[in-house]
Amino acid sequence: MPDLNLRSAYEFDLPESQIATHPHEPRDEARLLSVRGMHREHHIFKDILDMLVPGDCIVVNDVTVRKARFFAKRHTGGIVEVMITDDITAPRRRFSCLYRASHLAPGEILCAVNDEKVQITLSREGSDRTALCNVEFLGDEPVVEILDRIGQLPLPPYIVKKRKRQGEAEYESEDTEQYQTVYARSGSAVAAPTAGLHFTDELIEKIRQKGVRFERLTLDVGAGTFRPVQTENLNDHIMHTEHYRVSQSLAEAIETAHAENKRVIAVGTTVVRSLEDQYDRFGKVVPGEYDTNIFLKPGRKFGIVDAMITNFHLPGSTLMVLVSAFAGYDNIMAAYRDAIANGYMFYSYGDAMFLEAEPGTR
């Protein structure tokens, strides 16, 4: 077995043809690979209903992806791409962001490409072309209303790049609905909790009718989710911090499920991170608001989550490390090889996995 503290242990080769640029329609007929140890079964997503038993507790991240990406025009005619990395619902006019441009003059005023009445200024805090900086919106209109009008949902870079190579539009009007879970209702995220994109309202209703609890937490997915691991030794990687909120209802539902020897099933890595951060803090789930920079690596004992639903992740990413810690490194790498061989689609708009915790991790 390779050294699991090294990023290279989590690399794999994926044909570009298996990077999904559009979701499956309908959502719940995407493919689903069930993984329990070395045992794997091929399903479609709505078969998840048959994998659940009454009393199980499914936990989703109900965060809303905001239209945090927009384009501004300089007086020279040059176009600047801006992506806000803060909570755009906050009652202020200045936010952290990333932007692509060069040689911006201090205090230069730009206007939105599709609404010249919207004016902004950018201040750089780095020297490269993609730099962390601040954007300030001039005027009085609430920023969230401005961005609802001029902005786009910030699709992952690999979707945008592949669409461009295929001669397609980088962003389509359908993305506004498709890159959002059907249960999104709170918070502010720059990326979707993509495992949840496979659920439909009809499937959720059937799950509830079966006697399965369907609970929510909110984690504000940040720009750090796009940041690759740049160190070979995982111990040298600095994890990004994200804010999350836990309700009394969720805490009680998880306590009840475990008291009845039923499973807590996390939908997505953001839910796993939140619940296991709770375990590290309290040994159980406690209502409140928290920040976490938890990095879940092999050797980890999972105290809350018994199973998880997740998409297929980028090679060498912290999410590959997380699912390997949860379901077992050899099991995950074998499952990925199987998925590639069987034509599964990968990443945000791709297919899904149902993972059971490897014995010994719980």
C-alpha positions in Angstrom: 0.0 0.0 0.0 1.3 3.5 -0.8 2.0 6.1 1.9 -1.5 7.5 2.6 0.0 10.8 3.9 1.1 11.6 0.4 -1.2 13.4 -2.2 0.1 11.2 -5.0 -1.6 8.2 -3.3 -4.9 9.6 -4.3 -4.3 10.4 -7.9 -6.0 8.6 -10.8 -6.4 9.0 -14.6 -9.8 10.0 -15.8 -10.7 10.3 -19.5 -12.0 13.8 -20.2 -15.1 12.2 -21.8 -16.2 11.2 -18.3 -16.2 14.8 -16.8 -19.9 15.7 -16.7 -20.8 19.1 -18.1 -24.5 18.8 -17.6 -26.6 16.9 -15.0 -28.6 13.8 -15.7 -32.3 14.4 -16.3 -34.3 13.5 -14.3 -31.9 14.1 -11.4 -32.7 10.8 -9.6 -31.9 8.6 -12.6 -28.2 9.4 -12.5 -26.1 6.3 -11.8 -25.3 5.2 -8.3 -22.4 2.9 -7.3 -22.9 1.2 -3.9 -19.7 0.4 -2.1 -19.4 -1.8 1.0 -15.9 -2.9 1.5 -14.8 -4.6 -1.7 -18.4 -5.4 -2.6 -19.9 -3.1 -5.2 -23.3 -2.9 -6.9 -24.5 -0.7 -9.8 -27.8 1.1 -9.4 -29.6 4.3 -10.4 -29.9 7.0 -7.8 -33.6 6.5 -6.9 -32.7 2.9 -5.9 -31.4 4.6 -2.7 -34.9 4.1 -1.4 -34.3 0.4 -1.3 -31.1 0.8 0.7 -32.8 2.7 3.5 -34.7 1.3 6.5 -37.3 3.0 8.7 -35.5 5.0 11.5 -32.5 5.8 9.4 -31.6 9.5 9.4 -30.5 11.3 6.2 -28.7 14.6 6.8 -28.4 17.1 3.9 -26.7 20.5 3.6 -29.5 23.0 2.7 -27.2 25.9 1.8 -28.1 28.1 -1.2 -25.6 28.7 -3.9 -25.5 32.4 -4.6 -24.8 34.3 -7.9 -21.4 35.3 -6.7 -19.7 35.4 -10.2 -20.1 38.4 -12.5 -18.2 40.4 -15.2 -17.2 44.0 -15.1 -15.9 46.4 -17.8 -13.0 48.8 -17.5 -13.0 52.2 -19.1 -10.5 50.8 -21.6 -13.1 48.2 -22.6 -11.3 45.3 -20.9 -13.4 42.7 -19.2 -12.8 41.6 -15.6 -14.2 38.3 -14.1 -15.1 38.6 -10.4 -16.1 35.9 -7.9 -17.1 36.9 -4.4 -15.9 34.5 -1.8 -17.8 36.0 1.2 -21.4 35.6 2.3 -23.1 38.0 -0.2 -26.2 38.2 2.0 -24.3 40.1 4.7 -25.4 43.7 5.1 -22.3 45.4 3.8 -20.9 46.7 0.5 -17.3 45.4 0.6 -16.5 41.7 0.1 -13.5 39.5 -0.4 -13.3 38.1 -3.9 -11.1 36.6 -6.6 -10.7 38.4 -10.0 -8.9 37.9 -13.3 -7.3 41.1 -14.7 -4.0 42.9 -14.9 -2.7 46.4 -14.2 -5.8 47.7 -12.4 -5.2 51.2 -11.3 -5.9 51.9 -7.5 -9.4 53.2 -7.1 -10.4 52.5 -10.7 -14.2 52.3 -11.1 -15.7 49.5 -13.3 -19.3 48.9 -14.3 -21.1 45.6 -14.6 -21.1 44.3 -18.2 -24.9 43.7 -18.3 -25.9 46.7 -16.1 -23.7 49.8 -16.4 -25.5 51.5 -13.5 -23.8 49.0 -11.2 -20.4 50.3 -10.4 -17.6 48.7 -8.3 -14.0 49.3 -7.3 -11.4 46.5 -6.8 -8.3 46.5 -4.6 -5.7 43.9 -5.1 -3.9 42.1 -2.2 -1.6 40.0 -4.4 0.6 40.2 -7.4 -0.7 37.4 -9.7 -3.5 37.6 -12.2 -5.9 35.6 -10.1 -5.5 37.5 -6.8 -7.4 37.7 -3.6 -8.8 41.2 -3.3 -11.7 43.2 -2.2 -14.7 44.4 -4.2 -16.8 47.3 -3.1 -20.2 48.1 -4.6 -21.0 51.8 -5.0 -24.5 53.1 -4.5 -27.3 52.0 -2.1 -29.0 49.0 -3.7 -28.5 45.8 -1.6 -25.7 43.7 -3.0 -27.6 40.5 -2.9 -30.3 42.1 -5.2 -27.6 43.4 -7.5 -26.0 40.0 -7.9 -29.4 38.2 -8.3 -29.7 40.5 -11.4 -26.2 40.6 -12.9 -24.6 37.5 -11.4 -24.1 33.8 -12.3 -23.8 30.7 -10.1 -20.0 30.0 -9.9 -19.8 26.7 -11.8 -16.6 24.7 -11.1 -13.7 25.5 -13.4 -13.5 22.0 -14.9 -17.1 22.4 -16.2 -16.4 25.8 -17.7 -13.2 24.7 -19.3 -14.6 21.5 -20.9 -17.7 23.5 -22.2 -15.3 26.0 -23.8 -13.3 23.2 -25.4 -16.5 21.7 -26.8 -17.6 25.1 -28.2 -20.5 25.4 -25.8 -21.6 28.4 -23.7 -19.7 28.5 -20.4 -22.9 29.3 -18.5 -26.4 28.4 -19.5 -29.7 29.7 -18.1 -30.5 26.1 -17.0 -27.6 26.1 -14.6 -29.4 28.5 -12.3 -31.8 25.7 -11.4 -29.6 22.6 -12.1 -26.7 23.7 -9.9 -28.9 24.0 -6.9 -30.4 21.3 -4.7 -34.2 21.1 -4.5 -34.1 21.7 -0.8 -31.7 24.8 -0.8 -33.1 27.4 1.5 -30.5 29.2 3.6 -26.9 30.4 3.9 -24.6 31.5 1.2 -22.3 29.2 -0.8 -19.9 29.6 -3.8 -20.3 25.9 -4.7 -23.2 23.4 -4.5 -23.1 20.5 -2.1 -23.3 18.4 -5.2 -24.2 15.0 -3.7 -27.6 16.5 -3.0 -28.2 17.4 -6.6 -29.5 13.9 -7.3 -32.6 14.3 -5.0 -36.0 15.2 -6.3 -39.0 16.4 -4.3 -40.8 13.2 -5.2 -37.9 11.0 -4.0 -37.6 12.9 -0.7 -41.3 12.4 -0.1 -41.0 8.7 -0.7 -38.1 8.5 1.7 -40.1 10.2 4.4 -43.1 8.0 3.7 -40.8 5.0 4.4 -40.2 6.3 7.9 -36.7 7.7 7.2 -35.8 11.0 8.9 -34.8 13.7 6.4 -32.9 16.4 8.4 -30.8 19.5 7.5 -27.8 21.5 8.5 -26.2 24.4 6.8 -22.6 24.7 5.9 -21.5 27.7 3.8 -19.3 26.1 1.1 -16.4 28.5 0.5 -13.9 29.2 -2.3 -11.5 26.8 -0.5 -13.4 23.9 -2.0 -11.8 24.8 -5.4 -8.3 25.0 -4.0 -6.2 22.0 -4.9 -3.7 20.3 -2.5 -0.4 21.9 -3.4 1.8 20.0 -1.0 2.9 16.3 -1.5 2.7 15.7 2.3 -0.9 16.0 3.4 0.2 17.1 6.8 1.6 20.3 5.3 -1.7 21.2 3.6 -3.6 24.1 5.3 -7.4 23.3 5.2 -9.8 26.1 4.5 -12.3 27.1 7.2 -16.1 27.0 6.7 -19.0 28.1 8.8 -21.9 25.8 9.7 -25.1 25.7 11.7 -26.8 22.9 13.6 -30.4 22.9 14.7 -32.0 21.3 17.8 -34.1 19.2 15.5 -31.0 17.7 13.8 -29.3 17.0 17.2 -32.4 15.2 18.5 -32.9 13.2 15.2 -29.3 11.9 15.3 -29.5 11.0 19.0 -32.7 9.1 18.3 -31.3 7.2 15.3 -28.3 6.0 17.2 -30.3 5.1 20.2 -32.5 2.9 17.9 -29.3 1.4 16.3 -30.2 3.0 13.0 -27.8 4.8 10.6 -26.9 8.5 10.2 -26.4 8.9 6.5 -24.6 12.1 5.4 -25.4 13.5 2.0 -22.0 15.0 0.9 -18.7 15.7 2.3 -19.8 19.0 3.8 -22.2 17.2 6.0 -19.6 14.6 7.0 -17.1 17.4 7.9 -19.8 19.2 10.0 -21.0 16.2 12.0 -17.5 14.8 12.6 -16.4 18.3 13.8 -19.2 18.0 16.3 -17.9 14.6 17.4 -14.5 16.1 18.0 -15.9 18.9 20.0 -18.6 17.3 22.1 -18.8 13.6 21.3 -22.3 14.2 20.0 -24.2 16.8 18.0 -24.9 20.1 19.9 -27.1 22.9 18.4 -25.2 26.1 17.5 -23.0 27.9 15.0 -19.4 26.8 14.4 -16.4 27.1 12.2 -14.4 24.1 11.1 -11.2 23.4 9.2 -11.3 19.7 9.9 -9.2 17.5 7.5 -10.4 13.9 7.6 -7.6 11.4 6.7 -7.1 7.6 6.9 -6.8 6.4 10.4 -9.7 8.6 11.5 -12.4 7.2 13.7 -15.9 8.4 12.7 -18.2 9.0 15.6 -21.4 10.2 14.0 -21.7 9.2 10.4 -22.5 5.6 9.5 -22.9 5.9 5.7 -22.6 8.6 3.1 -23.8 9.6 -0.3 -21.2 11.5 -2.4 -20.2 12.2 -6.0 -16.9 11.2 -7.6 -14.1 13.6 -6.6 -11.1 15.1 -8.3 -7.8 13.2 -8.0 -5.5 14.2 -5.3 -8.1 16.3 -3.5 -9.0 16.5 0.2 -12.3 15.0 -0.7 -10.6 11.9 -2.1 -8.7 11.7 1.1 -12.0 12.0 3.1 -13.8 9.2 1.3 -10.8 7.0 1.6 -10.7 7.6 5.3 -14.4 6.7 5.6 -14.8 3.7 3.3 -11.2 2.4 3.1 -8.4 3.4 0.7 -8.3 0.1 -1.2 -12.0 0.0 -1.4 -12.3 3.5 -2.8 -9.5 3.2 -5.4 -11.0 -0.1 -6.6 -14.4 1.5 -6.8 -13.0 4.4 -8.9 -11.3 2.0 -11.3 -14.7 0.2 -11.6 -16.6 3.4 -12.2 -14.2 4.6 -14.9 -14.3 1.2 -16.6 -18.1 1.3 -16.6 -18.4 4.8 -17.9 -19.7 6.6 -14.8 -19.7 10.4 -15.1 -17.5 12.3 -12.6 -17.5 15.5 -10.5 -20.2 18.1 -9.7 -22.8 17.2 -12.4 -21.8 13.5 -12.4 -23.0 10.2 -10.9 -23.0 9.2 -7.2 -21.8 6.7 -4.7 -23.3 5.2 -1.6 -20.6 4.4 0.9 -20.8 2.3 4.0 -18.2 3.0 6.7 -15.4 0.5 6.7 -15.4 -1.7 9.7 -13.0 -0.3 12.3 -13.7 3.4 11.4 -16.8 3.6 13.6 
